[in-house]
Amino acid sequence: MMNSDNLFYRAALKSFEAQREEAIATLELYFHHGVAIADHSQILNEIKNWTSKLASAQENIKVLKEFFYMDNY
């Protein structure tokens, strides 16, 4: 059985992984299926926004693993 610390670690890590996957999926849509986007006038701002979200999520994952990695994850 996992202790509560491991559950919090897993929850945090999975949350950041989900944020990363959402950003990747959105950027894939913008880059490869741009015609499906209704408002093209703001697409560059959206790409920058989602790229920032991707970088933040990836950095948060890196920090958790670097400083708080748990063997039984």
N, C-alpha and C positions, 0 to 999 in steps of 0.2 A: 504494500500500500504506500502511496506517495504521501509525503508530508505536505502541509499547506504551502510551504515555501516553493516547492516544486510546482504545485498547481498554479500559483501566481506567476511564476517564471514562464511556464507553458502558456498560460493565458496571454501574457504580455507578448511573448514571441509570436504566437499565432495571430494576435491582433495586428502586429506590424507586418507579418507575412501576408495577411489578407489585404491590408492597405497597399502593399507592394504589388500584389496580383491585380488589384483593381486598377492601379495606375498603369501597369503594363497593358492590360486589356484595353483600357481607354486610349492609350497612345497607339496601340496597334490599329485600333479602329480609325483614329485620325490619320495615321500614316498610310494605311493600306486600303481604306474604304471611305475616303474623304467625301465622295459624292453622297454618302448617306447622312452627312451632317447638314442640317437645315440652315444654320446661320454661319456662313463661311466668313463673315466679316470679323468674327472674334476667334477664329481658329488658332491663330498664333498665340494669343493670350491664353487660350485653353491648353495648348501644348506646353507652354511655359509653366502654367499652374500645375498640370499633372506631372511634368518632369520634376518639379520641386517636391511634390508629394512622394514621388518615387524615390528621390534622393533622400528625403527625410526618413522614410520607412526603412530603406536599406541601411542608412547610418544607424538607426535605432536598433536594428537587428544585430549589426556589427558590434555595437556597444554592449548589448546584453550578452552576446556570446563571448566577447573579450573579457568582460569584468565579472560576469555572473554565471558562466557556463556550468551546467549541472550534468554530471555523467549519466544520470538516469532519465534524461529528457526523452 
